[in-house]
């Protein structure tokens, strides 16, 4: 198959959600507390469905099982990645995620959850919680037990276009007034550390998971260094944000025409701003903000025209990030 596979997103209501997914991307959302767009997902808690074409109305999970050639026969017993857009209309809970080994043991074989964030938009002066100040596990436990969140948690100011890599074991939280595209392992395991004493719709305080959170939190916190590599051309630019065990993430910013080659297993793509068209083997596909699609394995070369910004990601096999696989999408020519 040599054409993009367009997917219909699905939406998750959250206590901290809002309406920006409708305002920014014109999605039809279920309520004024819609927190998450699961844009490209084969997770059992919410699966994307193919929007059109040969595989129309199939779930991504079905496609993964039935058509492995589309994904280059990537070696995994399930679709490896999940792309979300999150509308933090209020602060999210302070949380941490386990790694693969811990999740496999304690969460019924679930993947761990390493993720990353691209800040699509945010209020002026917005921040995130990213890491903590404890220097030992004992100090971490003491500050949690005391509820000394001001002393424990590390806050960082953010602006649109910022990128953060969030490995498993990292204490983190998106905060009020933030719209984020998240690339993550295909996992829905979260351990809450603190939730501002909020109550759910049942009137009860939301559950915390302190014992597991203490088990998995990295102490002391060490921020993974992100050094974006940017290639600029007359047709636009390609930014490689991160190239790590589970994924490589890019931003494609097209100002005219950019020709690209895929040498990876497959690529997940989300259009975050603008509109344009993708051209492959003389076929044209209109793309605009809010679209999400997969570039299958056999779609080796294509062009993107227009004024459009996209976030693209590709799966990596942990410990097997060979250069020819990880550095996979490159500029070929300017048209």
Buried (B, 14 or more C-beta within 10 A) or exposed (E): BBBBBBBEBBBBBBBBBBBBBBEBBEBEBEEEBBBBBBBBBBBEEBBBBBBEEEBEEBBBBBBBEEBEEBBBEBEBEBBBBBBBBBBBBBBBBBBBBBBBEBBBEBBEEBBBBBBBBBBBBBEEEBBBBBBBBBEEEEBBBBBBEEEEBEEBBBEEEBEEBBBBBBBBBBBBBBBBBBBBBBBBBBBBBBBBBBBEEEEEEEEEEBEBBBEBBBBBBBBEBEBEEBEEEEEEBEBBBBBBBBBBBBBBBBBBBBBBBBBBBBBBBBBBBBBBBBBBBBBBEEEEBEBBBBBBBBBBBEBBBBBBBBEBBBBBBBBBBEEEBEEEBBBBBEBEEEE
